[in-house]
């Protein structure tokens, strides 16, 4: 009998059908779409990723941080700022090389600065509360570990060695090892709790430091310089014939966004500084208000003005001495006293005392103090003499 040719024989088993192996996210399928979206309120966010994509190391190297509470990646320092187009382009190239399709959406409208500051304050408070709770949890866990270790160690006589020939040797050794491990873990948890408490304190003080009069004045100066730089570059683009039209249009759009954002920020922080000046928290001195020989208070000390400059005053250096000077910007001055002020004598003694204390390493005896009070008028008189 002739055996059918299309039936398998015992020596030739029929191979089982197998599915084609997938070596990437797009093999045999359309590329999965990921979305990079930038807004001033949320920053630059990447949506659509999965844990199985194995993109964490790649994105982390490009400046992205994973947000577990939301379930997406966000580009560092992108909130309430213009989009970082260079970082976005590098990310798009890396994702497309990995086999993904990427859509980019960029919003160019800044949100009002007061709204951004309120949002920042809420985030800082939330972070401080979260870190405080975590520090408390770590402290409690450290105490539990220490208590568990002490329950074992308190029952071991001081200096009691391990009895290697005793039947209880193995159990005693394991108990001691667990106690030592608990004690080491307790110390590590206490250190981590201390770092977490410090981070919580930093978050709680963030807005206070952000609105410090010195910080506000420095921010206004930085924003003013940045705005002038953007406006100069924007004006120069119109007459620059070496740039192609496409690049010029793109750069003009970027600069227009930078200018709008800088103006919004500058207007807000100038209002903050005006309110601080009105409340007496900041000063508004200029070269017209201060002369050589006057006294100014900077940080915690009084100093004699050696020279009044256009944007700062020169005072004797608090560190080097020997005739060297140190400059203090007008917006950083706390107080100003002239020779005709009723407080002149009192403040002058404090100024010269501070200089003498610095010269004597922070120590001054009674005879030296008397010399300070006796020589105040001579020293300040010499500075007041124009010759």
KESE-313005 format. One line per 2 residues: their letters; for each residue x, y, z of C-alpha. Coordinates in Angstrom, 2 decimals, padded with zeros to 5 digits. Example, Ala and Ser with C-alpha at 12.3 -4.5 7.8 and 13.67 -1.06 7.14 Angstrom:
BEGIN
AS = 012.30/-004.50/007.80; 013.67/-001.06/007.14;
This chain:
BEGIN
XX = 000.00/000.00/000.00; 001.29/003.39/-000.90;
XX = 001.65/005.76/002.04; 000.22/009.26/001.45;
XX = 003.03/011.60/000.75; 001.54/014.56/002.60;
XX = 001.23/012.77/005.98; 004.10/013.04/008.43;
XX = 006.07/009.92/009.27; 007.20/008.88/012.72;
XX = 010.76/009.85/011.95; 009.80/013.32/010.69;
XX = 007.74/015.07/013.41; 005.59/017.98/012.38;
XX = 007.11/021.26/013.63; 004.81/023.31/015.84;
XX = 003.88/026.73/014.51; 005.78/029.53/016.27;
XX = 005.12/033.27/016.50; 007.76/035.57/015.08;
XX = 010.04/036.97/017.78; 009.74/040.68/018.49;
XX = 013.08/042.38/018.96; 011.81/045.94/019.32;
XX = 008.70/047.93/020.07; 007.86/048.43/016.41;
XX = 008.80/045.17/014.64; 005.76/044.02/012.74;
XX = 003.68/046.84/014.20; 003.20/050.53/013.64;
XX = 005.52/052.64/015.83; 003.88/053.49/019.15;
XX = 003.29/057.20/019.60; 004.89/059.12/022.48;
XX = 003.97/062.73/023.16; 006.31/065.48/024.40;
XX = 004.28/068.49/025.49; 005.55/071.75/026.97;
XX = 003.43/074.26/028.86; 004.53/076.88/031.36;
XX = 002.24/075.46/034.04; 003.39/071.82/033.78;
XX = 006.81/072.11/032.18; 007.99/069.65/029.52;
XX = 006.34/066.24/029.99; 006.75/062.93/028.14;
XX = 003.63/060.77/028.02; 002.91/057.31/026.67;
XX = 005.89/055.35/028.00; 005.62/051.92/029.63;
XX = 007.79/050.11/032.13; 008.62/047.48/029.50;
XX = 010.07/050.15/027.18; 013.27/050.23/029.28;
XX = 013.80/053.93/028.60; 014.65/055.11/032.12;
XX = 018.45/055.15/031.70; 018.20/056.88/028.32;
XX = 015.79/059.57/029.50; 017.63/060.11/032.78;
XX = 020.85/060.79/030.87; 018.97/063.43/028.85;
XX = 017.76/065.30/031.94; 014.33/063.73/032.49;
XX = 012.93/062.75/035.89; 010.28/060.11/036.52;
XX = 007.18/061.33/038.39; 005.62/058.34/040.07;
XX = 002.63/060.27/041.37; 001.63/061.25/037.82;
XX = 003.12/058.42/035.80; 005.20/060.38/033.30;
XX = 008.63/061.91/032.77; 009.31/065.63/033.15;
XX = 012.35/067.54/031.94; 014.29/069.06/034.81;
XX = 013.91/072.82/035.43; 011.35/073.24/032.64;
XX = 008.41/074.63/034.60; 007.50/078.30/034.04;
XX = 010.31/078.65/031.51; 010.56/078.67/027.72;
XX = 010.90/075.22/026.19; 014.42/073.78/026.09;
XX = 014.30/073.01/022.40; 017.78/071.54/022.27;
XX = 017.00/069.00/025.00; 013.67/068.19/023.34;
XX = 015.34/067.60/019.96; 017.95/065.28/021.53;
XX = 015.17/063.35/023.26; 013.16/063.03/020.05;
XX = 016.22/061.68/018.21; 016.90/059.11/020.96;
XX = 013.28/057.94/021.07; 013.02/057.60/017.29;
XX = 016.26/055.67/017.24; 014.65/053.29/019.75;
XX = 011.75/052.71/017.36; 009.09/055.09/018.67;
XX = 007.10/057.77/016.91; 007.19/061.10/018.72;
XX = 004.81/064.04/018.60; 005.98/067.39/020.00;
XX = 003.64/070.11/021.23; 005.15/073.35/022.54;
XX = 003.18/076.12/024.19; 004.80/079.56/024.06;
XX = 002.47/081.61/026.27; 003.85/082.37/029.75;
XX = 001.37/082.26/032.59; 001.05/085.24/034.97;
XX = 003.94/085.43/037.43; 001.69/085.75/040.53;
XX = -000.08/082.52/039.56; 003.27/080.78/039.07;
XX = 004.51/081.96/042.48; 001.37/080.71/044.24;
XX = 001.79/077.34/042.53; 005.45/077.25/043.55;
XX = 004.55/078.01/047.17; 001.99/075.20/047.21;
XX = 004.51/072.74/045.77; 007.14/073.76/048.31;
XX = 004.69/073.34/051.19; 003.56/069.95/049.89;
XX = 007.16/068.80/049.54; 008.01/070.02/053.05;
XX = 005.02/068.13/054.51; 005.91/064.97/052.61;
XX = 009.56/065.08/053.71; 008.59/065.83/057.31;
XX = 006.32/062.78/057.38; 009.05/060.64/055.82;
XX = 011.61/061.85/058.37; 009.21/060.96/061.21;
XX = 008.70/057.50/059.73; 012.44/056.93/059.39;
XX = 013.03/058.10/062.96; 010.40/055.69/064.25;
XX = 011.86/052.81/062.25; 015.35/053.62/063.55;
XX = 014.06/053.59/067.13; 012.36/050.22/066.54;
XX = 015.56/048.74/065.14; 017.58/050.04/068.07;
XX = 015.05/048.65/070.54; 015.16/045.24/068.85;
XX = 018.95/045.23/069.05; 018.96/046.26/072.71;
XX = 016.50/043.50/073.63; 019.17/041.02/072.62;
XX = 022.29/042.84/073.78; 020.86/043.71/077.21;
XX = 020.67/040.01/078.05; 024.32/039.37/077.17;
XX = 026.68/040.05/080.09; 029.31/042.68/079.37;
XX = 032.37/041.02/077.90; 030.65/037.64/077.50;
XX = 032.36/035.85/074.59; 030.84/033.33/072.24;
XX = 031.12/029.83/073.73; 032.32/027.87/070.73;
XX = 032.10/024.47/072.47; 028.65/025.04/073.92;
XX = 025.49/023.64/072.37; 023.98/027.18/072.24;
XX = 026.83/028.60/070.14; 025.01/028.71/066.79;
XX = 021.86/030.28/068.19; 023.83/032.82/070.23;
XX = 025.91/033.82/067.22; 022.82/034.34/065.05;
XX = 021.14/036.44/067.73; 024.22/038.66/068.04;
XX = 024.50/039.04/064.27; 020.85/040.08/064.04;
XX = 021.34/042.56/066.89; 024.41/044.08/065.25;
XX = 022.58/044.28/061.90; 019.64/046.01/063.58;
XX = 021.96/048.47/065.30; 023.78/049.28/062.04;
XX = 020.46/049.70/060.25; 019.25/051.97/063.06;
XX = 022.28/054.23/062.65; 021.79/054.36/058.87;
XX = 018.11/055.21/059.28; 018.90/057.97/061.77;
XX = 021.35/059.51/059.30; 018.80/059.29/056.50;
XX = 016.17/060.84/058.77; 018.53/063.72/059.52;
XX = 019.11/064.35/055.82; 015.37/064.18/055.17;
XX = 014.66/066.64/057.99; 017.23/069.03/056.50;
XX = 015.58/068.71/053.08; 012.18/069.38/054.66;
XX = 013.54/072.50/056.36; 014.99/073.68/053.04;
XX = 011.65/073.17/051.30; 009.79/074.97/054.09;
XX = 012.16/077.95/053.86; 012.22/078.04/050.05;
XX = 009.71/080.83/049.54; 011.16/082.90/052.39;
XX = 014.62/082.76/050.83; 013.15/083.35/047.36;
XX = 011.59/086.61/048.58; 014.62/087.75/050.56;
XX = 015.30/091.42/049.66; 018.86/090.63/048.52;
XX = 017.64/087.75/046.37; 014.87/089.84/044.85;
XX = 017.31/092.66/044.00; 019.74/090.20/042.41;
XX = 016.94/088.60/040.42; 015.80/091.98/039.10;
XX = 019.36/092.77/038.01; 019.68/089.40/036.26;
XX = 016.32/089.74/034.50; 017.13/093.28/033.38;
XX = 020.41/092.14/031.83; 018.75/089.14/030.16;
XX = 015.95/091.27/028.72; 018.43/093.77/027.28;
XX = 020.44/090.91/025.75; 017.35/089.38/024.10;
XX = 016.23/092.75/022.72; 019.69/093.45/021.28;
XX = 019.81/090.08/019.56; 016.27/090.50/018.25;
XX = 017.14/093.89/016.77; 020.35/092.53/015.22;
XX = 018.52/089.68/013.48; 016.65/092.07/011.20;
XX = 019.90/093.28/009.61; 021.83/089.99/009.66;
XX = 022.01/088.77/006.06; 024.17/085.74/006.91;
XX = 021.26/083.79/008.43; 018.78/081.95/006.24;
XX = 015.14/082.98/006.38; 013.98/079.79/008.11;
XX = 016.57/080.05/010.88; 015.85/083.76/011.32;
XX = 012.10/083.21/011.66; 012.62/080.44/014.20;
XX = 015.08/082.45/016.26; 012.85/085.52/016.17;
XX = 009.99/083.41/017.53; 012.18/082.09/020.34;
XX = 013.46/085.55/021.24; 009.96/087.01/021.21;
XX = 008.93/084.36/023.75; 012.03/085.05/025.87;
XX = 011.31/088.79/025.85; 007.67/088.29/026.83;
XX = 008.60/085.96/029.69; 011.41/088.22/030.94;
XX = 009.13/091.26/030.92; 006.44/089.41/032.85;
XX = 008.96/088.22/035.45; 010.65/091.62/035.71;
XX = 007.35/093.43/036.18; 006.30/091.05/038.96;
XX = 009.57/091.15/040.89; 009.81/094.93/040.58;
XX = 006.40/095.14/042.24; 007.64/092.82/044.98;
XX = 010.70/095.01/045.57; 008.61/098.19/045.62;
XX = 006.42/096.62/048.30; 009.52/095.63/050.31;
XX = 010.88/099.19/050.11; 007.52/100.61/051.21;
XX = 007.43/098.19/054.15; 010.99/099.04/055.21;
XX = 012.29/095.54/054.41; 014.59/096.85/051.66;
XX = 016.38/100.11/050.87; 016.67/102.17/047.72;
XX = 019.93/104.08/048.15; 021.93/105.54/045.28;
XX = 025.15/107.47/044.74; 023.29/110.72/045.48;
XX = 022.47/109.56/049.02; 025.89/108.37/050.25;
XX = 029.23/110.17/050.53; 032.76/109.28/051.56;
XX = 033.01/109.00/055.34; 029.38/107.97/055.90;
XX = 028.50/104.76/057.69; 026.50/101.94/056.13;
XX = 025.15/098.70/057.57; 025.65/095.61/055.49;
XX = 024.52/092.21/056.76; 025.29/092.36/060.50;
XX = 028.01/095.03/060.67; 028.66/098.72/060.20;
XX = 031.32/099.95/057.77; 032.90/103.27/056.88;
XX = 032.36/104.34/053.26; 035.70/104.82/051.53;
XX = 034.21/105.64/048.12; 030.74/106.01/046.59;
XX = 030.64/104.37/043.15; 027.97/104.38/040.46;
XX = 026.38/101.08/041.54; 028.10/100.29/044.84;
XX = 030.06/101.66/047.77; 033.62/100.70/048.70;
XX = 034.25/099.81/052.35; 037.31/098.44/054.16;
XX = 037.59/094.74/053.42; 036.28/092.67/056.35;
XX = 038.62/089.81/055.44; 041.96/091.07/054.19;
XX = 042.40/094.49/055.82; 045.60/096.38/055.11;
XX = 043.86/099.11/053.12; 042.05/096.70/050.81;
XX = 038.43/097.50/050.01; 035.28/095.52/049.40;
XX = 032.30/096.68/047.32; 028.67/096.47/048.42;
XX = 025.86/097.15/045.95; 023.41/099.89/046.91;
XX = 020.43/097.54/046.92; 022.17/095.36/049.53;
XX = 022.60/098.15/052.08; 020.49/097.84/055.22;
XX = 020.99/101.29/056.75; 022.86/104.57/056.26;
XX = 024.05/107.15/058.83; 025.64/110.54/058.08;
XX = 027.95/112.55/060.40; 025.14/114.97/061.31;
XX = 022.89/112.16/062.55; 022.24/111.82/066.32;
XX = 023.25/108.15/066.01; 026.63/108.97/064.51;
XX = 028.72/108.47/067.66; 027.04/105.21/068.62;
XX = 027.24/103.74/065.13; 030.79/104.98/064.60;
XX = 031.96/103.11/067.68; 030.30/099.95/066.36;
XX = 031.97/100.40/062.95; 035.47/100.90/064.32;
XX = 034.94/098.18/066.90; 034.06/095.76/064.13;
XX = 037.22/096.65/062.24; 039.35/096.27/065.38;
XX = 037.72/092.96/066.26; 038.51/091.70/062.78;
XX = 042.10/092.84/063.12; 042.49/091.22/066.55;
XX = 040.90/087.90/065.61; 037.56/088.65/067.27;
XX = 038.94/089.50/070.73; 039.33/092.92/072.33;
XX = 040.50/093.69/075.87; 039.26/096.59/078.02;
XX = 042.27/098.85/077.29; 041.84/098.20/073.58;
XX = 038.14/098.98/073.81; 038.99/102.34/075.45;
XX = 041.41/103.06/072.61; 038.62/102.32/070.14;
XX = 036.21/104.77/071.73; 038.92/107.44/072.01;
XX = 040.07/107.13/068.41; 036.69/107.00/066.67;
XX = 036.51/110.74/065.99; 040.06/110.90/064.62;
XX = 039.61/107.96/062.25; 036.28/109.13/060.89;
XX = 037.47/112.70/060.66; 040.36/111.59/058.47;
XX = 037.96/109.81/056.13; 035.65/112.82/055.97;
XX = 038.51/115.11/054.92; 038.40/115.40/051.12;
X = 042.14/115.91/051.01;
